[in-house]
């Protein structure tokens, strides 16, 4: 299934960021102590990180039990297919305990057409898909490792998916449509999620950051996952710039509704701490 393809190699990349080096801070919006000073419980700090994700989309999307639409939107074409998108990460942390939140809104439209000649007559099959998704994640954090240049947090929580699929398919043979289908369906579900996140200070200005999450476990989706790896530059004490790569997969089906996709692509964001 598309949700599982590429997961092992992507997770291995994240693991190398989080475990293969001395691990220090948490995620893309994690607050950081000055270099050489271990993290301590010094009250709550807050961070927000608006970012842009040029996410490709690949997988099977279906409504009302119809044959799933094979969606394939490479990230190089995202500006042609993206109708609207918004992403933001937020975190509150006191050094030992924390709360992590991630919100993604994507509205993507995909058009496909296929023409074959049958008995000398060109037969065309065309399809249009619009999928709108809201993904909201809320997780509790506990810091299991705090070193002068690295930390590691474990996380547990839930991810809410709300997905609306609109599908139009038409079959024609050089004239009016011979057959057509138009339908839409909306599903909302909640996946339990577990994960780790970390940050490594390379210098007073540069750092690596990332997370790895898995969930679903058959409670709603069969399986879901989320991996991020990035490099950041600490511009000032309260502002840093982060660029990297994120991949998210989910395999969900219920009552003729199918959403079995992988979204992945480069990210670029700003981290504001206060």
NUDOPA-694281 format. One record per residue (C-alpha): z, x, y. Coordinates in steps of 0.1 Angstrom, whole numbers, plus 5000, padded with zeros to 4 digits. Layout:
BEGIN
ZXY
...
This chain:
BEGIN
500050005000
499350135036
503050135045
503750415019
500750625025
501550945043
505350875044
506351165022
504551435043
505651275076
509351255064
509151615053
508051725088
511051535103
513351685078
512252035087
513151955124
516451805115
517752025087
515652345084
517052475117
520652475132
520952115143
522352015176
521751705196
520651355186
517351185195
514751155222
517351025247
520451205234
522651355261
523051735259
526051955267
525252275286
523952555263
526752735245
529252445249
530052225219
529851855223
533351695229
534651345235
534451335273
533850965279
530750755276
527350875288
524150665290
520450745286
517250555289
513750675280
510650475289
507650615270
504050555262
502950555225
499250585219
499650435184
496850385160
497050095136
495850085100
496649835073
496349475060
497049185083
496648825070
497548465078
497848145058
497148305025
493648415035
492148755024
493949015046
492049155075
491549535071
492549665105
491750015115
492350125151
492450505157
494650615186
491550765203
490350395207
493750255217
492750195253
489849985241
491949775218
495349765235
495849455256
499449545266
502149775255
505649865266
508350095250
511850205259
514750375241
518350345252
521650505241
525350505249
527450785234
530950925237
530551245217
531551095183
530350735183
527250595198
524950305201
521150345198
518550085208
514750095207
512349825219
508549815213
506049555225
502349585214
499449345218
496349485200
492949315195
490549435168
486849325163
484849405132
481349315120
479349375088
475649295081
473949285047
470449175037
470448925009
467148794996
465448935027
467848745050
470348935071
473848795066
476548885091
480348865087
482248905119
486048905125
488448915154
492148985150
494848985177
498249095166
501249085189
504449255177
507949295192
510149545174
513849565184
516149815168
519949845172
522050105153
525450245154
525750625154
528350865140
528251245148
528751445116
527951785130
528551925165
527652285172
527152475205
523352445202
522852145178
524251815166
523351575138
524151195138
523950945110
522950585119
523150235104
521949905118
519049665118
515449625131
514149285141
510349225138
508548935155
504848935147
502148695157
498648725141
495548535153
492548565131
488948445136
486248505109
482648375109
479748405084
476148365097
472548425085
470648475117
471648135131
474747915136
477848015116
477547905079
481347925075
484247995098
487948035097
490348045126
494148055122
497348195135
500848255121
504148395134
506948545114
510248695124
512448895100
515349145101
515349475081
518549675075
518050035086
519650375078
518750705093
519551045109
518651195142
519051545157
518351775185
518052155186
518352355219
515852635218
516752765253
518552625284
515352435292
513452365259
514652165229
513351995197
514351635189
513651385162
514751105139
514050965104
514750605095
514250395063
514950025057
513849695044
514949755008
513549414998
515949225020
513049115042
510249365042
509649555009
510049885028
509950015063
510250355078
510150535112
509750915119
509651085152
509351455161
509151585197
509651875220
511451825254
511852015286
515051975306
513751935341
517151875357
520551785343
519651415345
515951425337
513851565309
510251515298
509451465261
506151475241
505651445204
504451225176
505850905161
504850715129
506150365119
505350175087
506249835074
505249625043
506049265048
504548945032
505848585030
504248245026
500748375030
501648595059
500848975055
501749265077
501449585058
500549855084
501250205096
501250275133
501250645144
500250855173
501351085202
504150985225
505051095261
508150985279
510851065305
514551075296
516950975323
520651045318
523450895339
